[in-house]
Amino acid sequence: MSDPVVLLDDLRDESDELDCLVRELREEGWKASTPAPGWTIAHQIAHLAWTDRAALLAATDADAFAAETEKALAAPDRFVDEGAEEGAALPPAVLLDRWRADRARLQEALRAAPTGARFPWYGPPMSASALATARLMETWAHGQDVADALGVVRAPTARLRHVAWIGHRARDYAYLVRGEQPPAEPFRVELVSPGGELWTYGPEGAAQRVTGPALDFCLLVTQRVHRDDTALTAHGPDAAHWLTLAQAFAGPAGAGRQALATSEEP
């Protein structure tokens, strides 16, 4: 995992890039539909604000976070959408200010965290670096939904390495959340970065491998693209199956996206 300071700088920059996409939107723009069914741009930012606040509680007030976890467990199929709905109902300026304030406070809390500290989360406890990585992954993924809604093509950056890392690390979770047994053998992932460098994860001699562009891998593991619409290559049947269910985020298995060829059929 990256140096915590560098990682937190990258999280800040990822958030700032998304902020630039929405800060000048008129009220009607916030109501634009995104690829997530039923979610507008306001829902996307509200979800990030809600999750940043949950992360802030995890890092600063374990008891308050435990109370929020109980609410989530009481309504596992609704609590994410309900949090987004609540925030999306706010005036855009209020929502934007809330997101900015909470993400700034989260930055402060994670930068001040003692070495080795672990914080509660909706799964196993997480280190400050792991929590920041998860926030960056979500910020990038929901930022992609906002960019798609606005018709903006974002230039991929080296920050994708954090998304790729968590996508590889979450391999077994993607199986388990679907009631499947993960393969016993580790996989090798070899990705071409936006700058042309090779990012590698897993043992070099692994029989099951995935190769291709880092951007495509990150879009796939965040379920922002269908497997058929990537340039990823699976070497081995287990690796091929993984690419049909990969997810980098916690929670229930996502429905994923339709293949473009399918969605464009009359």
TAZI-V353658 format. One record per pair of residues at least 24 apart in sequence whose C-alpha atoms are under 10 Angstrom apart, sorted by sequence separation. I is the first residue (numbers start at 1). J is the second residue. D is the distance in Angstrom with one decimal. If there is no record, write none. Layout:
[[I J D] [I J D]]
This chain:
[[136 160 9.1] [137 161 9.8] [165 189 9.7] [190 214 8.4] [191 215 8.6] [192 216 9.8] [209 233 8.2] [210 234 4.7] [211 235 8.1] [220 244 8.8] [221 245 8.2] [222 246 8.0] [223 247 6.6] [107 132 8.6] [137 162 7.1] [138 163 8.7] [164 189 9.2] [183 208 10.0] [189 214 9.8] [191 216 9.1] [192 217 9.8] [209 234 6.0] [210 235 6.1] [220 245 9.1] [221 246 5.1] [222 247 5.6] [223 248 8.4] [19 45 9.2] [106 132 9.1] [136 162 7.5] [137 163 5.1] [191 217 7.8] [208 234 7.7] [209 235 5.0] [210 236 8.7] [217 243 9.0] [220 246 7.1] [221 247 4.4] [222 248 5.6] [223 249 9.3] [18 45 9.2] [136 163 7.4] [137 164 8.8] [164 191 8.6] [190 217 9.9] [191 218 10.0] [208 235 5.7] [209 236 6.8] [220 247 7.6] [221 248 5.2] [222 249 6.8] [133 161 9.9] [134 162 8.6] [135 163 9.8] [137 165 9.7] [189 217 9.5] [207 235 7.8] [208 236 5.1] [209 237 9.6] [219 247 9.8] [220 248 9.0] [221 249 8.1] [229 257 10.0] [51 80 9.0] [133 162 6.2] [134 163 8.1] [137 166 7.9] [164 193 9.9] [207 236 7.1] [208 237 7.6] [209 238 8.8] [210 239 6.5] [217 246 9.5] [218 247 9.5] [219 248 10.0] [227 256 9.3] [229 258 9.3] [230 259 9.8] [50 80 8.8] [132 162 9.6] [133 163 7.4] [137 167 9.1] [161 191 9.4] [208 238 6.6] [209 239 6.0] [210 240 8.1] [218 248 8.6] [226 256 6.8] [227 257 8.8] [228 258 9.2] [229 259 6.3] [207 238 9.5] [208 239 5.5] [209 240 8.7] [223 254 7.4] [225 256 7.2] [226 257 5.3] [227 258 9.1] [228 259 6.2] [229 260 6.9] [51 83 8.8] [103 135 9.7] [130 162 9.8] [133 165 8.9] [134 166 7.5] [161 193 7.8] [168 200 9.9] [169 201 8.8] [207 239 9.2] [208 240 8.7] [210 242 9.5] [222 254 9.2] [223 255 8.1] [224 256 6.9] [225 257 5.6] [226 258 5.8] [227 259 7.5] [228 260 8.3] [229 261 8.6] [15 48 9.6] [47 80 7.5] [50 83 6.4] [51 84 9.5] [133 166 7.4] [160 193 8.0] [161 194 9.6] [168 201 7.1] [169 202 9.3] [210 243 8.6] [223 256 4.9] [224 257 6.3] [225 258 7.6] [226 259 5.1] [228 261 8.9] [47 81 8.1] [49 83 9.3] [50 84 7.2] [159 193 9.8] [160 194 8.4] [165 199 9.3] [168 202 8.3] [222 256 8.5] [223 257 6.5] [224 258 9.5] [225 259 7.5] [226 260 7.7] [46 81 9.9] [47 82 9.3] [48 83 9.8] [49 84 8.7] [158 193 7.0] [159 194 9.6] [164 199 8.8] [165 200 9.1] [221 256 9.5] [223 258 10.0] [225 260 8.7] [47 83 6.5] [48 84 8.4] [50 86 9.3] [130 166 8.7] [157 193 8.3] [158 194 6.5] [164 200 9.5] [165 201 7.4] [220 256 8.6] [46 83 7.4] [47 84 4.7] [50 87 7.6] [156 193 8.8] [157 194 6.1] [158 195 7.3] [164 201 8.9] [220 257 9.2] [43 81 8.5] [46 84 5.1] [47 85 8.4] [49 87 8.0] [156 194 6.0] [157 195 7.9] [161 199 7.6] [43 82 9.9] [45 84 8.1] [46 85 7.6] [47 86 9.3] [48 87 9.7] [155 194 8.6] [156 195 9.1] [158 197 9.8] [161 200 9.8] [43 83 8.8] [44 84 7.2] [46 86 7.8] [47 87 7.4] [43 84 5.0] [44 85 9.7] [46 87 4.7] [47 88 8.5] [191 232 8.9] [39 81 8.9] [42 84 8.2] [43 85 6.4] [45 87 8.2] [46 88 5.6] [190 232 9.9] [38 81 9.5] [42 85 8.8] [43 86 8.6] [44 87 9.4] [45 88 7.8] [46 89 9.0] [190 233 10.0] [40 84 9.7] [43 87 6.9] [44 88 8.2] [46 90 8.9] [39 84 8.3] [40 85 9.8] [42 87 7.6] [43 88 5.0] [53 98 9.3] [60 105 10.0] [189 234 9.4] [39 85 8.6] [42 88 4.9] [43 89 8.6] [46 92 9.6] [49 95 7.9] [53 99 8.4] [56 102 7.3] [60 106 9.0] [38 85 9.9] [41 88 8.4] [42 89 8.1] [45 92 9.6] [49 96 8.4] [52 99 7.7] [55 102 9.4] [56 103 8.1] [59 106 7.8] [174 221 9.4] [188 235 9.5] [40 88 8.1] [42 90 8.7] [49 97 9.6] [50 98 9.2] [51 99 9.6] [52 100 9.7] [53 101 9.5] [54 102 9.5] [55 103 9.2] [56 104 9.7] [58 106 9.7] [187 235 9.8] [39 88 9.1] [42 91 9.3] [46 95 6.8] [49 98 6.9] [50 99 8.0] [52 101 9.8] [53 102 5.8] [56 105 7.1] [57 106 8.8] [60 109 7.0] [73 122 9.3] [168 217 9.5] [187 236 9.8] [42 92 7.3] [45 95 7.7] [46 96 8.4] [49 99 4.5] [52 102 6.3] [53 103 7.5] [56 106 5.1] [59 109 6.5] [60 110 9.2] [72 122 8.8] [164 214 7.0] [167 217 8.1] [168 218 9.7] [171 221 9.3] [189 239 9.5] [45 96 7.7] [48 99 7.3] [49 100 8.0] [51 102 9.5] [52 103 5.9] [55 106 7.1] [56 107 8.7] [58 109 9.9] [59 110 7.0] [69 120 9.6] [163 214 9.2] [164 215 8.6] [167 218 7.2] [170 221 9.0] [187 238 8.9] [188 239 9.0] [43 95 10.0] [46 98 9.0] [47 99 9.4] [49 101 9.1] [50 102 8.9] [51 103 9.5] [52 104 9.4] [53 105 8.9] [54 106 9.5] [56 108 9.5] [57 109 9.7] [69 121 8.2] [163 215 9.4] [164 216 9.8] [166 218 9.4] [167 219 9.9] [187 239 7.2] [42 95 8.1] [45 98 10.0] [46 99 7.5] [49 102 7.0] [50 103 10.0] [52 105 9.2] [53 106 7.7] [56 109 7.2] [59 112 9.9] [60 113 9.4] [69 122 6.8] [161 214 7.8] [164 217 6.8] [165 218 9.2] [167 220 8.9] [168 221 8.5] [185 238 9.6] [186 239 9.9] [42 96 9.2] [45 99 7.4] [48 102 9.9] [49 103 7.4] [52 106 7.0] [55 109 9.7] [56 110 8.5] [59 113 8.0] [65 119 9.8] [66 120 8.1] [68 122 9.7] [160 214 7.2] [161 215 9.3] [163 217 8.9] [164 218 5.6] [167 221 5.6] [48 103 9.0] [52 107 9.8] [55 110 9.6] [65 120 7.7] [66 121 8.8] [160 215 7.2] [163 218 6.0] [164 219 9.3] [166 221 8.9] [167 222 7.8] [183 238 7.4] [187 242 9.8] [65 121 8.2] [66 122 9.4] [158 214 9.5] [162 218 9.3] [163 219 9.1] [164 220 9.9] [166 222 10.0] [182 238 9.3] [183 239 9.4] [31 88 8.9] [62 119 7.7] [63 120 9.8] [65 122 9.6] [157 214 10.0] [158 215 9.9] [160 217 9.5] [161 218 8.7] [164 221 8.0] [30 88 8.8] [59 117 9.2] [61 119 9.5] [62 120 6.9] [156 214 9.1] [157 215 9.0] [160 218 7.0] [163 221 8.4] [164 222 9.6] [59 118 8.4] [60 119 8.7] [61 120 9.7] [62 121 9.5] [156 215 6.9] [160 219 9.8] [163 222 8.4] [183 242 9.5] [58 118 9.4] [59 119 5.8] [155 215 9.9] [182 242 9.1] [30 91 9.6] [31 92 9.7] [58 119 5.7] [59 120 7.8] [30 92 7.1] [57 119 9.4] [58 120 5.7] [59 121 9.4] [29 92 9.8] [56 119 10.0] [57 120 9.3] [58 121 6.7] [27 91 8.2] [28 92 9.9] [55 119 8.8] [57 121 9.8] [58 122 9.7] [27 92 6.7] [55 120 8.9] [26 92 8.6] [27 93 9.1] [55 121 7.8] [175 241 9.9] [25 92 8.9] [26 93 10.0] [54 121 8.7] [58 125 9.4] [59 126 9.7] [175 242 7.9] [178 245 8.5] [25 93 10.0] [54 122 9.8] [58 126 9.4] [59 127 9.5] [174 242 8.0] [177 245 9.9] [23 92 9.2] [59 128 8.1] [174 243 9.9] [22 92 9.5] [23 93 8.7] [172 242 9.3] [174 244 9.9] [175 245 7.3] [177 247 9.8] [171 242 7.6] [174 245 6.3] [175 246 8.0] [59 131 9.1] [171 243 9.6] [174 246 5.5] [175 247 9.2] [23 96 7.7] [55 128 9.9] [58 131 9.5] [173 246 8.7] [174 247 5.6] [177 250 9.0] [22 96 8.6] [171 245 9.1] [172 246 9.0] [173 247 8.0] [174 248 7.8] [177 251 7.8] [178 252 8.1] [56 131 10.0] [144 219 8.7] [171 246 6.5] [172 247 9.7] [173 248 8.5] [174 249 8.9] [177 252 6.4] [178 253 6.4] [55 131 7.5] [170 246 8.0] [171 247 7.5] [173 249 9.1] [174 250 8.9] [177 253 6.1] [178 254 9.8] [19 96 8.4] [55 132 8.9] [141 218 8.5] [170 247 6.9] [171 248 7.8] [173 250 8.2] [174 251 9.7] [176 253 9.5] [177 254 9.8] [140 218 9.4] [141 219 7.6] [144 222 9.9] [168 246 8.7] [169 247 10.0] [170 248 5.6] [173 251 9.6] [174 252 9.3] [175 253 9.2] [55 134 9.8] [140 219 9.6] [145 224 7.8] [167 246 7.5] [168 247 9.1] [169 248 8.0] [170 249 7.8] [174 253 7.3] [19 99 9.5] [52 132 9.9] [55 135 8.3] [141 221 9.6] [142 222 9.2] [144 224 7.7] [167 247 6.5] [168 248 7.7] [170 250 8.8] [173 253 9.6] [174 254 9.7] [19 100 8.6] [137 218 8.9] [141 222 6.2] [166 247 9.2] [167 248 4.4] [140 222 9.2] [141 223 8.5] [142 224 9.0] [166 248 6.0] [167 249 8.1] [52 135 7.3] [141 224 7.2] [165 248 9.1] [166 249 8.5] [15 99 9.7] [16 100 9.2] [51 135 8.1] [137 221 10.0] [138 222 8.1] [164 248 8.5] [15 100 8.9] [137 222 8.0] [163 248 7.7] [52 138 9.9] [163 249 10.0] [48 135 8.4] [51 138 9.1] [52 139 9.6] [15 103 8.3] [51 139 9.9] [48 138 7.5] [49 139 9.9] [12 103 8.3] [47 138 9.6] [48 139 6.7] [11 103 9.5] [12 104 8.3] [47 139 9.7] [45 139 9.0] [48 142 7.8] [12 107 7.7] [44 139 9.3] [47 142 8.7] [48 143 9.5] [11 107 8.6] [44 141 9.8] [45 142 7.8] [8 106 9.9] [9 107 8.9] [44 142 6.0] [45 143 8.4] [8 107 6.9] [43 142 9.7] [44 143 7.8] [8 108 9.7] [44 144 9.9] [41 142 9.1] [44 145 7.6] [45 146 8.6] [8 110 8.0] [9 111 10.0] [41 143 9.3] [44 146 7.2] [8 111 7.6] [43 146 9.8] [41 145 7.9] [42 146 9.1] [5 110 9.4] [40 145 9.2] [41 146 5.8] [4 110 8.8] [5 111 7.2] [36 142 9.3] [39 145 9.5] [40 146 8.3] [41 147 9.2] [4 111 7.9] [35 142 10.0] [34 142 9.5] [41 149 7.5] [141 249 9.9] [35 144 9.4] [36 145 7.3] [40 149 8.4] [41 150 9.0] [34 144 9.4] [35 145 6.1] [36 146 9.8] [138 248 9.1] [4 115 9.8] [34 145 5.7] [35 146 8.5] [137 248 8.0] [138 249 7.7] [33 145 9.3] [34 146 6.3] [35 147 10.0] [137 249 8.1] [33 146 8.8] [34 147 8.6] [35 148 7.3] [36 149 9.8] [32 146 8.9] [34 148 6.8] [35 149 7.0] [134 248 8.6] [135 249 10.0] [33 148 9.5] [34 149 4.8] [134 249 7.7] [30 146 9.6] [33 149 6.3] [34 150 8.5] [134 250 9.2] [32 149 6.6] [33 150 9.2] [32 150 8.0] [30 149 10.0] [8 128 9.4] [12 132 9.8] [15 135 9.4] [29 149 9.4] [7 128 9.9] [8 129 8.0] [11 132 6.9] [14 135 9.7] [15 136 7.8] [18 139 7.9] [22 143 9.8] [29 150 8.5] [7 129 7.1] [10 132 9.3] [11 133 7.6] [14 136 6.8] [17 139 9.8] [18 140 8.0] [21 143 8.6] [6 129 9.9] [7 130 9.6] [9 132 9.9] [10 133 9.3] [11 134 9.5] [13 136 9.4] [14 137 9.3] [17 140 9.3] [4 128 7.7] [5 129 8.9] [8 132 6.5] [11 135 7.3] [12 136 8.4] [15 139 6.4] [18 142 9.0] [19 143 9.1] [22 146 8.3] [4 129 5.6] [7 132 7.1] [8 133 8.3] [11 136 5.1] [14 139 6.9] [15 140 7.9] [18 143 5.8] [21 146 7.9] [22 147 9.4] [3 129 8.1] [4 130 9.2] [7 133 7.2] [10 136 7.7] [11 137 8.7] [14 140 6.6] [17 143 8.6] [18 144 8.8] [21 147 7.5] [2 129 7.9] [8 135 9.8] [12 139 9.9] [123 250 7.6] [1 129 7.7] [2 130 9.8] [4 132 8.4] [8 136 8.7] [11 139 8.1] [15 143 8.5] [18 146 8.2] [22 150 9.4] [122 250 7.9] [123 251 8.7] [1 130 8.3] [4 133 9.5] [7 136 8.7] [11 140 9.1] [14 143 8.7] [18 147 8.5] [21 150 8.5] [122 251 8.3] [2 133 9.2] [21 152 8.8] [1 133 8.9] [18 154 9.9] [17 154 9.5] [14 157 9.5] [14 159 7.8] [13 159 9.0] [14 160 9.9] [10 158 9.1] [11 159 8.3] [10 159 6.3] [9 159 9.9] [10 160 9.7] [11 162 9.6] [7 159 8.6] [10 162 9.1] [7 162 8.1] [2 161 9.3] [1 161 9.7] [2 162 8.0] [1 162 8.0] [2 165 9.8] [1 165 7.9] [1 166 9.4] [80 251 9.8] [77 251 9.6] [76 251 8.8] [77 252 8.6] [76 252 8.9] [36 224 9.2] [35 224 8.6] [36 256 9.6] [36 257 9.0] [35 257 8.6]]
